[in-house]
Amino acid sequence: MPELPEVETVRLGLSGLLIGRKVISVHSDTEKSFPNATADVRRFLVDAKVINVRRRAKVLIIDLNTDYSLIIHLKMTGQLVFRAGKQRFGAGHPNGSLVGELPDKSTRVVYELNNAKLFFNDQRKFGWVKLVPTATIEDIDFFRKLGPEPLESTFSSADFRMRLQRRKNSNIKAVLLDQAVIAGVGNIYADESLWGAKIHPLTKVSDVSSQKLNTLFNELQSVLRLSIEKGGSTDRNYVNAEGKKGSYISFARVFRREGKACKRCGTIIEKIRVAGRGTHVCPTCQVYNSAT
């Protein structure tokens, strides 16, 4: 599933392509991917104009001038592909649908725009597009439970420490992955930031000093910003808004480097299981003990 930097890369790429365009018509092939009432689609989506493209955690939001919004979750195999004449842009699961003729067998929703089309493709049908009143988005259960954005200018290291310390008896990686604590952080960036802060992923939050938590906050922000700059990760199911793979993973310091030398100390990186996820750790830089 794409993480914060990948979805932010989608947002940046599509903002310049969609804003100001009108939705002429919409066609969908399954209610699971597009669970919206026909009357609402006709009244609030058809003939509506796109006024903004934004992101919350790992979800894309397209705001319309009808005071409704499209909420798009790509999940594992979702894609958004924009076509306007010879102009072709795509984001999502890296298969042939990004560059092939569309619609194809994976296409779930087609938006006819003025002089353009936007395709939502999803091989496994886990993703979805929901049309909702813009004013109600923050009241939707999914959004209401989300923690703050880690790159928000108002989000401080003190806020970060306070939110993590609410789960002081949990291991720190599990807390970083909890979307109710911090929004948008997934496996890649949890591993990278913990390595940067020299904290073992199994360490209880209560055993991490305030100074170390401040370092972790800075490392998390740094790796997220770097990944956005590099166009996201090259994780198996993501390419950027131009249909090109992001380059962040080539700069990764610990993620998917099991069996290779730690870039900081030379110790061989190990892969373990933490919070149900494959986790990459340097046993020398990230010593696991009762007080970190």
PLY file of the C-alpha trace (Angstrom):
ply
format ascii 1.0
element vertex 292
property float x
property float y
property float z
element edge 291
property int vertex1
property int vertex2
end_header
0.00 0.00 0.00
1.42 3.44 -0.88
2.53 5.53 2.10
2.38 9.27 2.70
5.19 10.27 0.28
3.76 8.17 -2.55
0.26 9.64 -2.21
1.73 13.13 -1.86
3.59 12.54 -5.13
0.27 11.60 -6.76
-1.30 14.78 -5.39
1.50 16.97 -6.68
1.36 15.36 -10.11
-2.40 15.50 -10.56
-3.01 18.95 -9.06
-1.72 20.70 -12.16
-3.72 18.42 -14.45
-7.16 18.28 -12.83
-7.83 21.66 -11.21
-10.21 23.69 -13.34
-11.43 20.75 -15.41
-15.12 19.83 -15.57
-16.50 16.31 -15.15
-18.59 15.59 -18.24
-19.65 12.03 -17.36
-18.71 9.07 -15.15
-18.81 5.33 -15.89
-18.08 2.54 -13.41
-18.08 -1.24 -13.67
-18.54 -2.27 -10.03
-20.29 -0.86 -6.99
-17.46 -2.10 -4.78
-15.00 0.30 -6.41
-17.50 3.15 -6.82
-20.13 2.83 -4.04
-22.14 5.95 -4.82
-25.83 6.62 -5.43
-26.65 7.37 -9.07
-28.69 10.42 -8.06
-25.73 11.87 -6.12
-23.37 11.27 -9.03
-25.71 13.07 -11.44
-26.34 15.98 -9.07
-22.94 16.57 -7.46
-20.31 15.03 -9.76
-21.46 15.35 -13.37
-20.87 18.94 -14.59
-18.85 19.70 -11.44
-15.47 21.43 -11.66
-12.35 20.30 -9.81
-11.19 23.05 -7.46
-8.54 21.28 -5.37
-6.52 18.07 -5.05
-5.32 17.29 -1.53
-4.18 14.44 0.68
-4.99 13.19 4.17
-2.73 10.41 5.43
-2.63 7.82 2.60
-5.86 8.99 0.92
-6.32 11.38 -2.02
-9.18 13.91 -1.94
-10.49 15.74 -5.03
-12.69 18.71 -4.10
-15.47 19.87 -6.42
-17.29 23.19 -6.77
-20.55 21.46 -5.76
-19.29 21.22 -2.16
-18.75 17.49 -2.69
-15.45 15.63 -2.84
-14.12 12.37 -4.26
-12.20 10.35 -1.69
-9.81 7.91 -3.39
-7.98 5.07 -1.69
-5.62 3.19 -4.03
-5.02 0.29 -1.62
-2.73 -2.44 -3.04
-3.24 -2.31 -6.82
-5.04 0.98 -7.53
-3.99 3.39 -10.26
-4.97 6.85 -11.41
-4.19 7.48 -15.07
-4.75 10.84 -16.77
-4.94 11.12 -20.56
-5.35 14.33 -22.57
-4.37 13.91 -26.23
-0.68 12.98 -26.21
-0.35 13.99 -22.58
-0.19 10.85 -20.42
0.34 10.65 -16.69
-0.13 7.75 -14.32
0.30 6.86 -10.68
-0.12 3.67 -8.72
0.50 -0.03 -9.21
3.27 -0.38 -11.83
1.75 -2.60 -14.49
0.98 -2.13 -18.18
-2.26 -0.27 -17.58
-0.25 2.88 -16.79
0.94 3.09 -20.38
-1.43 0.77 -22.29
-4.72 1.43 -24.01
-7.55 2.30 -21.64
-10.10 1.31 -20.52
-8.86 -2.25 -20.01
-9.98 -5.18 -17.85
-8.67 -3.48 -14.68
-10.54 -0.20 -15.25
-13.20 0.38 -12.59
-14.13 4.04 -13.11
-13.76 6.38 -16.10
-14.17 10.13 -15.68
-14.82 12.00 -18.92
-13.39 15.48 -18.42
-13.30 18.39 -20.82
-10.61 17.37 -23.33
-9.27 14.65 -21.00
-10.03 11.40 -19.19
-9.13 10.12 -15.75
-9.12 6.35 -15.21
-9.27 4.55 -11.87
-7.82 1.07 -12.43
-7.65 -1.62 -9.77
-6.85 -5.26 -10.55
-7.82 -6.68 -7.15
-10.75 -4.34 -6.43
-9.53 -3.39 -2.95
-9.44 0.34 -3.70
-12.44 2.63 -3.83
-13.74 6.06 -4.83
-16.43 7.63 -2.65
-18.41 10.81 -3.34
-19.21 12.67 -0.11
-20.14 16.18 1.03
-16.88 18.05 1.57
-18.04 19.40 4.92
-18.55 15.89 6.30
-15.12 14.46 5.48
-13.63 15.13 8.91
-16.65 13.45 10.52
-16.18 10.18 8.61
-15.01 7.52 11.03
-11.84 6.78 9.03
-10.71 10.41 9.05
-11.90 11.17 12.57
-9.55 8.51 13.94
-6.48 9.76 12.10
-3.61 11.36 13.97
-1.92 14.58 12.81
0.13 14.90 9.64
3.84 14.45 10.46
4.94 17.19 8.05
2.34 19.75 9.11
4.03 23.01 10.11
2.02 23.11 13.35
3.11 19.60 14.38
6.04 19.91 16.79
8.48 17.50 18.42
6.61 18.09 21.69
3.34 17.00 20.03
5.14 13.96 18.63
6.50 12.92 22.03
3.15 13.41 23.70
1.28 11.28 21.16
3.79 8.43 21.28
3.90 8.45 25.08
0.16 7.79 25.23
1.11 4.23 24.26
4.14 3.99 26.50
3.89 0.22 27.01
3.84 -0.61 23.27
6.89 -1.17 21.09
7.84 1.96 19.24
7.45 0.62 15.71
3.87 -0.47 16.38
3.11 3.03 17.64
4.66 4.68 14.58
2.49 2.48 12.34
-0.68 3.34 14.25
-2.57 5.80 12.03
-4.44 7.10 15.07
-1.12 8.27 16.52
0.57 9.69 13.41
-1.08 9.71 9.96
0.49 8.28 6.82
3.58 6.50 8.18
4.05 2.93 7.00
6.65 0.20 7.10
9.37 1.79 4.98
9.56 5.10 6.80
9.16 3.59 10.26
12.23 1.40 9.64
14.23 4.25 8.12
13.49 6.76 10.87
14.17 4.26 13.68
17.53 3.39 12.12
18.35 7.08 11.83
17.55 7.62 15.51
19.42 4.44 16.59
16.31 2.99 18.25
15.48 -0.72 18.10
11.92 -1.24 16.75
10.97 -3.52 19.69
11.86 -0.93 22.32
8.96 0.17 24.50
8.08 3.84 24.13
8.53 4.26 27.90
12.17 3.20 27.54
13.00 5.85 24.95
14.31 9.15 26.32
12.79 12.49 25.34
16.04 13.35 23.59
15.83 10.18 21.51
12.18 10.87 20.66
13.18 14.33 19.45
15.82 12.72 17.24
13.24 10.25 15.93
10.87 13.12 15.10
13.59 14.86 13.08
14.57 11.64 11.32
10.96 10.85 10.40
10.40 14.28 8.90
13.71 14.07 7.06
13.04 10.69 5.40
9.49 11.67 4.44
10.68 14.91 2.82
13.50 13.11 1.02
11.11 10.51 -0.33
8.71 13.16 -1.63
11.65 14.92 -3.28
12.74 11.65 -4.90
9.21 10.83 -6.09
8.33 8.16 -3.56
9.71 4.68 -3.08
10.20 1.98 -5.69
8.16 -0.42 -3.57
6.53 -3.04 -5.79
3.22 -1.26 -6.16
4.06 2.36 -6.85
5.24 4.67 -9.61
5.05 8.44 -9.61
2.73 10.84 -11.41
4.71 10.62 -14.65
4.60 6.84 -14.68
8.22 6.62 -13.50
9.42 4.79 -10.44
10.46 6.93 -7.52
14.11 6.79 -6.50
13.96 6.85 -2.70
14.61 3.14 -2.14
18.00 3.48 -3.86
18.87 5.90 -1.04
17.41 3.75 1.74
19.74 3.12 4.65
18.14 0.03 6.17
14.87 -0.94 4.44
15.29 -4.06 2.26
19.00 -4.14 3.01
18.97 -7.40 5.01
22.23 -9.29 4.53
24.05 -6.10 3.54
26.45 -3.99 5.59
25.01 -1.16 7.69
25.94 2.13 6.04
26.87 3.55 9.44
28.81 0.80 11.25
29.30 -2.05 8.80
27.31 -4.66 10.75
25.09 -6.92 8.64
21.47 -5.71 8.55
18.94 -8.21 9.88
15.27 -8.71 9.06
12.95 -9.52 11.94
9.20 -9.43 12.62
7.75 -6.49 14.56
4.08 -5.46 14.76
3.27 -8.11 12.15
5.60 -6.51 9.60
8.97 -7.40 8.14
11.38 -5.07 9.91
14.95 -4.12 9.04
17.40 -3.38 11.82
21.11 -2.98 12.54
21.86 -5.06 15.66
24.83 -2.82 16.54
23.39 0.66 15.88
19.95 -0.28 17.24
20.71 -2.24 20.38
17.62 -3.70 22.06
17.69 -3.16 25.81
15.46 -1.85 28.57
16.54 1.76 28.21
17.37 3.45 24.91
0 1
1 2
2 3
3 4
4 5
5 6
6 7
7 8
8 9
9 10
10 11
11 12
12 13
13 14
14 15
15 16
16 17
17 18
18 19
19 20
20 21
21 22
22 23
23 24
24 25
25 26
26 27
27 28
28 29
29 30
30 31
31 32
32 33
33 34
34 35
35 36
36 37
37 38
38 39
39 40
40 41
41 42
42 43
43 44
44 45
45 46
46 47
47 48
48 49
49 50
50 51
51 52
52 53
53 54
54 55
55 56
56 57
57 58
58 59
59 60
60 61
61 62
62 63
63 64
64 65
65 66
66 67
67 68
68 69
69 70
70 71
71 72
72 73
73 74
74 75
75 76
76 77
77 78
78 79
79 80
80 81
81 82
82 83
83 84
84 85
85 86
86 87
87 88
88 89
89 90
90 91
91 92
92 93
93 94
94 95
95 96
96 97
97 98
98 99
99 100
100 101
101 102
102 103
103 104
104 105
105 106
106 107
107 108
108 109
109 110
110 111
111 112
112 113
113 114
114 115
115 116
116 117
117 118
118 119
119 120
120 121
121 122
122 123
123 124
124 125
125 126
126 127
127 128
128 129
129 130
130 131
131 132
132 133
133 134
134 135
135 136
136 137
137 138
138 139
139 140
140 141
141 142
142 143
143 144
144 145
145 146
146 147
147 148
148 149
149 150
150 151
151 152
152 153
153 154
154 155
155 156
156 157
157 158
158 159
159 160
160 161
161 162
162 163
163 164
164 165
165 166
166 167
167 168
168 169
169 170
170 171
171 172
172 173
173 174
174 175
175 176
176 177
177 178
178 179
179 180
180 181
181 182
182 183
183 184
184 185
185 186
186 187
187 188
188 189
189 190
190 191
191 192
192 193
193 194
194 195
195 196
196 197
197 198
198 199
199 200
200 201
201 202
202 203
203 204
204 205
205 206
206 207
207 208
208 209
209 210
210 211
211 212
212 213
213 214
214 215
215 216
216 217
217 218
218 219
219 220
220 221
221 222
222 223
223 224
224 225
225 226
226 227
227 228
228 229
229 230
230 231
231 232
232 233
233 234
234 235
235 236
236 237
237 238
238 239
239 240
240 241
241 242
242 243
243 244
244 245
245 246
246 247
247 248
248 249
249 250
250 251
251 252
252 253
253 254
254 255
255 256
256 257
257 258
258 259
259 260
260 261
261 262
262 263
263 264
264 265
265 266
266 267
267 268
268 269
269 270
270 271
271 272
272 273
273 274
274 275
275 276
276 277
277 278
278 279
279 280
280 281
281 282
282 283
283 284
284 285
285 286
286 287
287 288
288 289
289 290
290 291
